[in-house]
Amino acid sequence: MKKIAIVMVVLFLGDFSVQAQNLDRFFNKTEAFFKANVINGKVAYDAIKKDQTALNEVLKIAEGISVQKGAAANYQAFWINAYNLSVIKGIVDNYPINSPLDHKGFFDKTTYNLGGMAVTLNAIENKLLRENFKDPRFHFVLVCGALGCPPLISKAYLPDTLELQLETQTRLALNGRFLKVDTANKKVEGSELLKWYKTDFTRNGLTEIDFINTYRTKKIPTDYTLTYFTYNWSLNKQK
């Protein structure tokens, strides 16, 4: 029995080691891919369409990755990157297009083999991330392929730096183009993303402006009226 137990432990540790190596490889390949193909939030779709080797390679690695919710940083970093990579894959597969909305079912029908399962983009966002962790900052790192989305960064989201990256991208969005403040009329216009996911930003008794001010350098007075400007669904394409 002792020999069997030892063998099982060895096999478990071996499998754990392989999974850790695969996850590291996934993050390294993702980092290299984004660094090569993303500049100032815009994606080189033309170049990727011509040579999909690097994209397909990293997605192939992602197929066999196993991450557990208990290892939250690994899990979140994997699925955030997997989402952003899959958006690019979905666009490239239908390219040239002017918007991800040009392809029917882009977010809720098309599936990708990731993490040992077939998932849609909506399932990654809503089931695997939002439902499990209730973190509104996900909305500022999940990039839907449109100009109205948060900008795609030219690096991977990594477990060791994920908290800082989530904070940084949320602050950049809420101190930047996600909001238009009209002090003369005591109004603020926000991205429609704030409207669509209002329940995420107003937990624990917060108002939307309370949430925004958590990350704003220049706070918005709480008596300002919040409205929303139209989301720009044009493709986040390099010219």
C-alpha positions as CSV (number, residue, x, y, z in Angstrom):
1,M,0.0,0.0,0.0
2,K,2.9,2.4,0.8
3,K,4.4,1.8,-2.6
4,I,1.1,2.5,-4.3
5,A,0.7,5.7,-2.3
6,I,4.2,6.8,-3.2
7,V,3.6,6.1,-6.9
8,M,0.3,8.1,-6.7
9,V,2.1,11.0,-5.1
10,V,4.9,11.0,-7.7
11,L,2.3,10.9,-10.5
12,F,0.4,13.7,-9.0
13,L,3.5,15.9,-8.5
14,G,4.6,15.0,-12.0
15,D,1.3,16.1,-13.4
16,F,1.3,19.3,-11.3
17,S,4.8,20.1,-12.6
18,V,3.8,19.6,-16.2
19,Q,0.7,21.8,-15.7
20,A,2.8,24.5,-14.1
21,Q,5.2,24.4,-17.0
22,N,2.4,24.6,-19.6
23,L,0.9,27.6,-17.8
24,D,4.2,29.4,-17.7
25,R,4.7,28.5,-21.4
26,F,1.2,29.9,-22.2
27,F,2.0,33.2,-20.4
28,N,5.4,33.5,-22.1
29,K,3.9,32.9,-25.6
30,T,1.0,35.3,-24.9
31,E,3.4,38.0,-23.8
32,A,5.4,37.6,-27.0
33,F,2.3,37.6,-29.2
34,F,0.8,40.8,-27.7
35,K,4.2,42.5,-27.7
36,A,4.6,41.7,-31.4
37,N,1.0,42.6,-32.5
38,V,-0.4,45.3,-30.3
39,I,0.6,49.0,-30.3
40,N,-1.2,51.7,-28.4
41,G,-4.2,49.3,-27.9
42,K,-4.5,48.6,-31.7
43,V,-4.1,45.2,-33.1
44,A,-2.2,44.2,-36.3
45,Y,-5.0,42.1,-37.8
46,D,-3.6,42.3,-41.3
47,A,-0.3,40.8,-40.3
48,I,-1.9,38.2,-38.1
49,K,-4.3,37.1,-40.9
50,K,-1.3,36.6,-43.2
51,D,0.6,34.5,-40.6
52,Q,-1.5,32.9,-37.8
53,T,1.3,30.6,-36.5
54,A,2.0,32.4,-33.3
55,L,-1.7,32.9,-32.4
56,N,-2.6,29.3,-33.2
57,E,0.3,28.0,-31.2
58,V,-0.6,29.9,-28.0
59,L,-4.3,28.9,-28.4
60,K,-3.2,25.2,-28.8
61,I,-1.3,25.4,-25.5
62,A,-4.4,27.0,-23.9
63,E,-6.5,24.0,-24.9
64,G,-4.7,21.7,-22.5
65,I,-4.3,24.1,-19.6
66,S,-6.0,23.2,-16.3
67,V,-6.5,26.0,-13.8
68,Q,-8.5,25.9,-10.6
69,K,-10.5,28.7,-9.0
70,G,-8.7,28.2,-5.7
71,A,-5.5,29.5,-7.4
72,A,-7.3,32.7,-8.2
73,A,-4.4,34.7,-9.7
74,N,-3.5,31.9,-12.1
75,Y,-7.1,31.3,-13.0
76,Q,-8.0,34.9,-13.6
77,A,-4.8,35.7,-15.5
78,F,-5.3,32.6,-17.7
79,W,-8.9,33.4,-18.6
80,I,-8.4,37.1,-19.2
81,N,-5.6,36.3,-21.6
82,A,-7.6,33.5,-23.2
83,Y,-10.5,35.9,-23.7
84,N,-8.4,38.5,-25.4
85,L,-6.6,36.0,-27.6
86,S,-9.9,34.4,-28.6
87,V,-11.4,37.8,-29.6
88,I,-8.4,38.2,-31.9
89,K,-8.9,34.7,-33.3
90,G,-12.6,35.3,-33.9
91,I,-11.9,38.5,-35.8
92,V,-9.0,37.0,-37.8
93,D,-11.2,34.0,-38.8
94,N,-13.8,36.4,-40.3
95,Y,-11.4,39.1,-41.5
96,P,-11.7,41.6,-43.1
97,I,-14.6,42.9,-40.9
98,N,-15.3,46.4,-39.6
99,S,-16.6,45.3,-36.2
100,P,-16.9,42.2,-34.1
101,L,-20.6,42.7,-34.4
102,D,-20.4,42.0,-38.2
103,H,-20.2,38.3,-37.4
104,K,-23.4,37.0,-35.9
105,G,-22.9,35.1,-32.7
106,F,-19.4,36.5,-32.2
107,F,-19.8,36.6,-28.4
108,D,-22.5,34.1,-27.6
109,K,-22.3,31.4,-30.3
110,T,-18.8,30.9,-31.5
111,T,-16.8,28.5,-29.2
112,Y,-13.2,28.1,-28.5
113,N,-11.4,25.1,-27.0
114,L,-9.7,26.5,-23.9
115,G,-8.8,25.1,-20.5
116,G,-10.2,21.7,-21.4
117,M,-13.6,22.9,-22.4
118,A,-15.5,24.5,-25.3
119,V,-16.5,28.0,-24.3
120,T,-17.9,31.2,-25.8
121,L,-16.6,34.7,-25.1
122,N,-19.7,35.4,-23.1
123,A,-19.2,32.3,-21.0
124,I,-15.6,33.3,-20.2
125,E,-16.7,36.7,-19.1
126,N,-19.9,36.0,-17.3
127,K,-19.6,32.4,-16.0
128,L,-15.9,31.8,-15.4
129,L,-14.9,35.3,-14.3
130,R,-17.7,37.6,-13.2
131,E,-19.8,34.9,-11.5
132,N,-16.9,33.4,-9.6
133,F,-15.1,36.5,-8.4
134,K,-17.5,39.5,-8.5
135,D,-14.6,41.9,-9.5
136,P,-15.8,44.9,-11.6
137,R,-12.2,45.6,-12.7
138,F,-12.5,42.7,-15.2
139,H,-14.4,45.1,-17.5
140,F,-11.3,47.1,-18.0
141,V,-9.0,44.3,-19.0
142,L,-11.4,42.1,-21.2
143,V,-11.1,43.6,-24.7
144,C,-13.9,43.0,-27.1
145,G,-12.1,43.9,-30.3
146,A,-13.8,47.4,-30.6
147,L,-12.5,50.9,-30.1
148,G,-15.1,51.4,-27.4
149,C,-13.5,48.7,-25.3
150,P,-10.6,49.3,-22.9
151,P,-7.3,49.3,-24.8
152,L,-5.5,46.0,-25.2
153,I,-2.1,46.2,-23.6
154,S,1.0,44.9,-25.4
155,K,1.8,42.3,-22.8
156,A,0.1,39.4,-21.0
157,Y,-1.7,39.6,-17.7
158,L,0.4,37.6,-15.3
159,P,-0.5,36.0,-11.9
160,D,2.3,37.9,-10.1
161,T,1.3,41.3,-11.5
162,L,-2.4,40.8,-12.0
163,E,-3.6,42.9,-9.1
164,L,-1.4,45.9,-10.2
165,Q,-2.5,45.4,-13.8
166,L,-6.2,45.4,-12.8
167,E,-5.8,48.5,-10.7
168,T,-3.8,50.3,-13.4
169,Q,-6.2,49.6,-16.3
170,T,-9.2,50.6,-14.2
171,R,-7.6,53.9,-13.2
172,L,-6.5,54.6,-16.8
173,A,-10.1,54.0,-18.1
174,L,-11.9,56.1,-15.4
175,N,-9.4,58.9,-15.6
176,G,-9.4,58.8,-19.4
177,R,-11.8,58.3,-22.4
178,F,-14.4,56.2,-20.5
179,L,-15.7,59.5,-19.0
180,K,-16.5,63.0,-20.3
181,V,-17.0,65.4,-17.4
182,D,-19.0,68.6,-18.0
183,T,-18.4,70.8,-14.9
184,A,-20.4,73.7,-16.2
185,N,-23.6,71.7,-16.3
186,K,-22.8,69.3,-13.5
187,K,-22.9,66.3,-15.8
188,V,-20.7,63.3,-16.6
189,E,-21.1,61.0,-19.6
190,G,-19.7,57.5,-19.2
191,S,-19.1,54.6,-21.6
192,E,-22.2,52.4,-22.1
193,L,-20.1,49.6,-20.5
194,L,-20.9,51.3,-17.2
195,K,-24.6,51.1,-18.0
196,W,-24.6,47.5,-19.2
197,Y,-22.8,46.2,-16.1
198,K,-24.2,48.7,-13.6
199,T,-24.9,45.9,-11.1
200,D,-21.2,45.1,-10.9
201,F,-20.3,48.7,-10.1
202,T,-23.0,49.4,-7.5
203,R,-22.5,46.5,-5.1
204,N,-22.4,47.1,-1.3
205,G,-24.5,50.2,-1.5
206,L,-22.2,52.1,-3.9
207,T,-23.5,54.4,-6.6
208,E,-21.8,54.4,-10.0
209,I,-20.1,57.7,-9.1
210,D,-18.9,56.3,-5.8
211,F,-17.2,53.5,-7.8
212,I,-15.8,55.8,-10.3
213,N,-14.4,58.1,-7.6
214,T,-12.6,55.1,-6.1
215,Y,-10.2,55.3,-9.1
216,R,-10.5,58.9,-10.2
217,T,-7.7,61.4,-9.4
218,K,-10.1,64.3,-9.7
219,K,-13.2,63.2,-8.0
220,I,-16.7,63.8,-9.5
221,P,-19.2,65.5,-7.2
222,T,-21.9,63.2,-6.1
223,D,-24.6,65.6,-7.3
224,Y,-23.5,65.3,-10.9
225,T,-25.9,63.6,-13.3
226,L,-24.6,60.5,-15.0
227,T,-25.6,59.6,-18.6
228,Y,-23.9,57.4,-21.2
229,F,-22.4,58.0,-24.6
230,T,-22.8,55.5,-27.5
231,Y,-20.3,52.6,-27.6
232,N,-17.9,52.6,-30.5
233,W,-18.0,49.1,-32.1
234,S,-15.5,49.9,-34.8
235,L,-12.6,47.5,-35.0
236,N,-9.5,48.2,-32.9
237,K,-7.3,47.8,-35.9
238,Q,-3.9,49.2,-36.6
239,K,-3.9,51.5,-39.7
